[in-house]
Amino acid sequence: MNIPKDKKIYFSSDNHLGAPNASESLPREKLFVQWLDTIKEDAAAVFLLGDLFDFWFEYKHVVPKGFVRVLGKLAELSDSGIPIYFFVGNHDLWMRDYFEKELQIQVFHEPKEFVLHGKTFFIGHGDGLGPNDKGFKRMKKVFKNPVFQWLFKWTHPDIAVAIAKHLSVKNKLISGEEDKEFLGEENEWLAMYAKRKLETKHYDYFIFGHRHFPMEIKVSENSSYINLGDWITHFTYGVFDGNTFELKTFEPAVLKKIN
């Protein structure tokens, strides 16, 4: 993918819309829609790196209630010809084909390599990668189990969604204590994962979410690991103009943070 003159590629992750409840999530959703409005004039493409929703499950004829503002804005950008790529996160891993059919947004369930304006990117949500994240690795085995998904599908949505939302907030799956501070370059497990990937192939950039903490770490002389942060406490996003990648903060409003 080449970037036309005066255009940029934008990256965002971890909105967790719906958490901890609809009323507290709504200002963050409006802010994110405002950001999408600001980038639509010069966006060559938009990458959403997962956990857009705090919970998402697609039944055959039903999707979760709400989120009409962000879904409508994504449809507007997609209809205008801006390609949007969505990587499922651990909170929306049950996404199937709704985004692809309704919004024409390509959905990825695993990290993927992209060549953007001559630079090689390795892009994904980041969950379950590296030597740590052991809790999610165990959880993912359960959530990916076809029997578990079948049983959940046949639970009435009013009950299933209520249980899922309760567990998500109660267990602090939005952001654990370890996500509130920088762990140090030697302890950041996604940086460790990136260094191992570089043993077999060069990548200019590793772009992930999941960690909820914006950071950039040089993992080799010519390669960087970048975490996009979140739209809960940091309101950060990434921009690639064809030459350099920058982390920026969207600051038109002050919102109540979720603790």
ZAMARGU-4260 file (C-alpha; in steps of 0.2 Angstrom, whole numbers, plus 5000, padded with zeros to 4 digits):
<rodrens>
0) 5000/5000/5000 | 5007/5017/4995 | 5002/5033/5003 | 4996/5047/4992 | 5003/5064/4994
5) 4996/5073/5009 | 4988/5057/5016 | 4992/5047/5031 | 4988/5030/5039 | 4980/5030/5056
10) 4980/5017/5070 | 4969/5016/5085 | 4966/5002/5099 | 4957/4998/5115 | 4941/5009/5116
15) 4931/4996/5127 | 4915/5004/5122 | 4901/4999/5134 | 4912/4998/5149 | 4909/5001/5164
20) 4892/5005/5158 | 4883/5014/5144 | 4882/5031/5152 | 4900/5032/5156 | 4905/5025/5139
25) 4895/5037/5129 | 4907/5052/5131 | 4921/5041/5126 | 4912/5035/5110 | 4907/5053/5106
30) 4926/5058/5107 | 4931/5044/5096 | 4918/5048/5083 | 4925/5066/5084 | 4943/5060/5081
35) 4936/5049/5066 | 4929/5065/5059 | 4945/5074/5061 | 4955/5061/5051 | 4943/5057/5037
40) 4950/5071/5026 | 4968/5065/5025 | 4966/5046/5030 | 4973/5034/5017 | 4968/5020/5028
45) 4963/5016/5046 | 4969/5002/5057 | 4958/4997/5072 | 4968/4985/5083 | 4954/4977/5093
50) 4944/4979/5109 | 4934/4993/5101 | 4920/4985/5112 | 4921/4979/5129 | 4910/4964/5124
55) 4905/4958/5107 | 4896/4943/5101 | 4888/4940/5085 | 4872/4928/5085 | 4865/4923/5068
60) 4853/4938/5067 | 4858/4948/5083 | 4873/4959/5088 | 4875/4969/5104 | 4863/4984/5107
65) 4871/5001/5106 | 4887/5009/5098 | 4876/5017/5084 | 4887/5033/5083 | 4904/5024/5080
70) 4896/5011/5069 | 4888/5025/5058 | 4904/5035/5057 | 4914/5019/5052 | 4901/5016/5039
75) 4903/5034/5033 | 4922/5032/5031 | 4921/5015/5023 | 4908/5021/5011 | 4919/5036/5006
80) 4932/5024/5000 | 4944/5024/5015 | 4949/5006/5019 | 4947/5001/5037 | 4956/4985/5044
85) 4950/4978/5060 | 4960/4966/5071 | 4950/4957/5084 | 4955/4959/5102 | 4952/4948/5117
90) 4936/4957/5121 | 4929/4956/5103 | 4936/4939/5098 | 4919/4933/5094 | 4917/4945/5079
95) 4913/4936/5063 | 4906/4943/5047 | 4895/4958/5053 | 4909/4971/5050 | 4913/4964/5033
100) 4895/4963/5027 | 4888/4978/5034 | 4903/4990/5034 | 4915/4983/5021 | 4928/4982/5035
105) 4941/4968/5033 | 4943/4958/5049 | 4958/4949/5055 | 4959/4936/5069 | 4978/4935/5069
110) 4992/4947/5067 | 4997/4951/5050 | 5011/4958/5040 | 5008/4974/5029 | 5020/4984/5018
115) 5015/5002/5019 | 5024/5014/5008 | 5040/5003/5008 | 5040/5000/5027 | 5036/4982/5034
120) 5024/4982/5048 | 5018/4968/5059 | 5001/4972/5066 | 4989/4964/5078 | 4980/4967/5095
125) 4994/4959/5105 | 4985/4947/5116 | 4992/4930/5119 | 5009/4935/5112 | 5026/4934/5120
130) 5032/4925/5136 | 5019/4932/5148 | 5000/4935/5146 | 4997/4918/5153 | 4980/4922/5160
135) 4973/4927/5144 | 4981/4912/5135 | 4972/4900/5146 | 4956/4911/5144 | 4957/4911/5125
140) 4958/4892/5125 | 4941/4892/5133 | 4933/4906/5123 | 4939/4898/5106 | 4932/4881/5111
145) 4918/4877/5099 | 4908/4869/5112 | 4909/4884/5124 | 4904/4895/5109 | 4889/4884/5105
150) 4883/4884/5123 | 4885/4903/5124 | 4875/4905/5107 | 4860/4896/5114 | 4859/4907/5130
155) 4847/4921/5128 | 4856/4937/5124 | 4848/4947/5138 | 4857/4934/5150 | 4873/4930/5140
160) 4877/4949/5137 | 4873/4954/5156 | 4885/4940/5162 | 4899/4944/5150 | 4898/4963/5154
165) 4898/4959/5173 | 4913/4948/5172 | 4923/4960/5161 | 4921/4974/5173 | 4922/4964/5189
170) 4938/4956/5184 | 4946/4972/5178 | 4949/4965/5161 | 4948/4983/5154 | 4965/4987/5162
175) 4974/4978/5175 | 4986/4986/5188 | 5001/4981/5177 | 4994/4992/5163 | 4996/5008/5173
180) 5014/5010/5172 | 5029/5006/5161 | 5037/4989/5165 | 5054/4993/5158 | 5061/4988/5141
185) 5067/4971/5147 | 5050/4967/5155 | 5038/4973/5141 | 5033/4956/5134 | 5027/4962/5118
190) 5044/4970/5115 | 5052/4953/5119 | 5040/4945/5107 | 5046/4958/5093 | 5064/4954/5097
195) 5061/4936/5094 | 5052/4939/5078 | 5067/4949/5072 | 5078/4934/5073 | 5070/4927/5057
200) 5064/4942/5048 | 5066/4961/5048 | 5051/4972/5052 | 5052/4991/5053 | 5037/4992/5065
205) 5028/4981/5077 | 5011/4989/5081 | 5000/4982/5095 | 4987/4987/5107 | 4981/4977/5122
210) 4994/4984/5134 | 4984/5000/5137 | 5000/5010/5139 | 5007/5021/5125 | 5025/5017/5122
215) 5039/5016/5109 | 5053/5004/5111 | 5068/5002/5099 | 5069/4983/5097 | 5084/4984/5085
220) 5094/4998/5077 | 5081/4999/5063 | 5065/4992/5071 | 5053/4999/5084 | 5039/4991/5094
225) 5024/5004/5097 | 5010/5001/5108 | 4995/5013/5104 | 4988/5015/5122 | 4970/5016/5124
230) 4954/5027/5123 | 4950/5025/5142 | 4964/5035/5151 | 4976/5040/5137 | 4966/5044/5121
235) 4981/5040/5110 | 4983/5035/5092 | 4996/5032/5079 | 5000/5041/5063 | 5011/5035/5049
240) 5015/5048/5035 | 5025/5036/5024 | 5042/5041/5032 | 5039/5041/5051 | 5027/5034/5064
245) 5021/5045/5078 | 5011/5043/5094 | 4999/5057/5097 | 4985/5062/5109 | 4968/5068/5105
250) 4964/5082/5117 | 4948/5092/5113 | 4939/5087/5129 | 4942/5081/5146 | 4933/5065/5151
255) 4931/5056/5167 | 4943/5041/5167 | 4939/5024/5171 | 4948/5017/5186
</rodrens>
